[in-house]
Amino acid sequence: MNNTLYQGSHRRLFEEFLKLVDDSDAQLAAILNSSSWEEVRSILTIGGGQGIIEASLLRNAPHANIWYLDPSSEQCDAFRQFMKNELLYSRVKDISQTTFQDFTASQTFDRIVSLFSWFYIGTDEQWLSKLIDLLSPSGTAFLMLPNIDSIEHIFYREFSPDKRMTLIGDEIVKAFRDQKFTVTQDTYTKWLLPGELFKGGQLSDGSLAFAAFAAERPFDTFSKAEVEKISELLKSSQKSQGVPLSWDLISISKNSL
């Protein structure tokens, strides 16, 4: 990711993007409601960010400890500090600065959670099998990815220089079902209203920042044609409720079909 998107004058726009697309409360609720957490003892989180979701999972799984992995030293440091601030650091058993592909563990996990990080892992059979192997016998993995109809997927498809970012929930579901594993897929939608996407007939700061995030470059590098394309994509995606920001929660169990 281009770090200039987070700095200087672009920081304000990035914050506008976050306000526009944040659906973390609904995402957390979907995960918690999809499974029982009371008896969970071990959680592995993949590319979990600074730890907001992880802290909530631990509070809902009072007997659990957590293992965290992310290849970014900055993210690992942010997670470590956040968990200390939340007085949950004693329940962090390991912080691995590595990729899922290189991650090793001497145990299995009751829950594995990947929120919008499976882009970098994909549908290769060996990584799907590794995920299953890391689950305890009664374990469940939760993967969250954009739905095919989401404006997020559409922006990634049109603007992202990294084609891994076009991975969608349907592809993961098919890959696991092809291997005969039990998979469920639930789709959730946050509707972005026209007033959030356009201001005075022009693209809002949030819309521009959203496209910049997908393109991994500052919005002021967009050509006039690209700006028009952003507007066109938003308008063509609009339904009666607004523009869909949809994501899939994919649950995978250890048991084969």
N, C-alpha and C positions, 0 to 999 in steps of 0.2 A: 504494500500500500504506500502511496505517495504521502510522505509525512507532512508536506506543505498543506495538505487538506486540513490539518489540525492546528496550524500555526497562524499567528498574525491575524490579518483581516479575515482569513478563511476560517479561523476558529469560530467566529460568530455564525458564519454560514453553516459550519458543521453542526453547531448547536441547534440551528434551525432545522437541519435535517433530522437530528435525533428527536426533537420535539414532534416532528411530523410523523415519523415512522415508529416511535417507541410503542411496543405492545407487550412489554415484559411482564406486566401483571397478568394478562391473559395467557401468555405462554407459560408462566409459572403455574397458574391455576390448572391449565390443561395437563401438565406433567403430574401435578399432585393428585388430580382427580382420576388419572388413568391407572393408578396403581396404589396399593397399600404401602405406606412407608414406616409404619410403627415398628415392624420387626426387622427393618433393613439394618445391616451391620457395616456394609462397605459400599462406597460410592466412588466411581471413577468418572471424572469429568474431563472432556477432551476440548481443548481450546476454549476454556470457560470464561475468558475475560477477567475482569477485576475481582469477581467473586460474589456479586449481588445475588444471582440465582443460587449459587452454591450455599451461601449463608442461609437462605430460606429453606433449601432442601435439608440442611442439617437441623434446623429448628423443627422441621416436620418429621425428621427421622432421629429421635432423641438418643438412640443407641448406636448411631452410625459414625464412622470415621470417613474421611475423604482423601482421595488421591487425585492429584491435579497434574495435567500435562499441557504444555504449550511450548512451541519452539522459540517464542519471543522472550528474551530476558526481561524486557520492560513489563510484559504482561505477568510474568512470574513474580516480579518484584511488587507489582500493583496488587496481585492476589494475596501475596504474603502480608502486605501492610494492611489490606482491607480486613483480612481475617483476624489480624491482631487487634485492629480497631473495634471489631465486632465481638471480641473476646471469645473467638472460636478457634484460635490457632492451635490449641491443645488437641483438637480433633482432626487437624491436618497431618496425615501420616507421611505424605511425600509430595514434593513439588518437583516434577521432572521437566527440565528445559529440553524438550525433544519433540519429534513428530510421533504421531500414532504408529507410523510404519516402523520406527526405531525403538518404540517403547517396549520395555520388558517388565514382567512382573512375576513374582513367585507365588501368586495367589489368584483367585478369581474374585469377581465382584457381584454383589446383589443387584446393583443398578449401575448402568453406564449411560452418561448423558453427553450428547453432542448437539449444541445449539448453533446452527449456521456455521459449522466448521468442517462438515463432511465434504465440502467442495474440494478440499485438498487431499482427500482420501479416495473418493470416487467409488466405482462399482467393480473394481478388480476383485476376482474371486478370493484371492489370498487374503485381502484385507477384510472382506466380509466374514471369511472363516475365522480370522484372527479375532474379530469382535465377538463371535459366538464362543470361541474358545476361552475368552476372558470372562464370560458370564458364569456365575455359579449355577448349579443344577436348576434352581428355581428363579434364576435371575432374569431381568428384563433390561433391554437397551432402548433408549429413547433418542431418536435422531430427528432434528428439526431442520427443514429446508423449505425454500419457497415453493408454492404451488404453481403449476403451469400457467394459470390465469392471472397471477399476481403482477402488478406493475413493477415489482422488484425484479422478477424474472425477465420481464420485457425490457427493462432498462439494462440489465446485465447482458441480455442477448444482443441488444443494439449497440452498447457502448463499451462493454468491458474488454480490455486487451487480454484478459486471462479467460480463456474459454472454459476452464474448469468451473468458473462462477455461474455457468448456465445450467449446472446440475439441478435437477428438480426432484421432488419427492417421488413422483411416479417411477422414475428410473431406479431409485433405490428399492422401492417396493417390488418391482419386477425382478431385480437382481436377486433379492433374498428369496422370493417365491420360486424362482428358477432353481434355487438350491434346496427347495422343499422345506424352508423354515416358516414358522408361524409368524405372520406379519399383520398388523392392523394399521390403517391409515385414516386419520381424522383431519379434516380441513377446517381452518378457522380464518375468519376475514375481519379485518379492520377497514372500514370504509373511509377513504380520504375525500373530504368534501371539496367541491369546486372553490369555495372561498378560501380554503387552505392552500390550494394549488395555483390559484391565479389571484392577483391583486390589481384591480383597475384594468383588467383585460390583459395584463402582462404576467409572465411566470413569476410566482412568488419566490422568495429567497429559499424556502424549503424545497421547492421543486428543482431549482437550479442546483442546490447543494446535493439533493438526492441523485441527480444525473451525474454530478461531479464525483460523488462517491463511487458510483458504478463504473465510471470511466477512469477512475484513479488519477484524475488531474484536475487542477483548479477550473472552476466554471468559466473564468474569463479567457480561457484558451479555446472555448467553443466558437466555432464559426457561426455566422448568421444562419446558415442552413441547418446546423446542428441544433441551434436554439429552436428553430421552427419545427424540427423533428421531435424535440422533447414535447413541445406544445401539442403537436399532432398525436403523439403516442398517448398523452394524458387524455385528450379529448376522445380519441377512438376507443379508449379502454373504459370510458365512463358508462356506468349503468345507472339505473334510477336511484340507487342508494349512494352513489359516488364511484370513485375509482378503487378497485379492490387491491388491498395489500393483504394477500392470502399466504398462509403457510401451512405446511403439513406436519403433523406430529406422527411419526412412524414408530411403532412399538414392535420390537423383535424379541421373541422368547427363545429360550434354549431348546425347547422341544421341537422336533421335526414333525412335519405333517404326516 
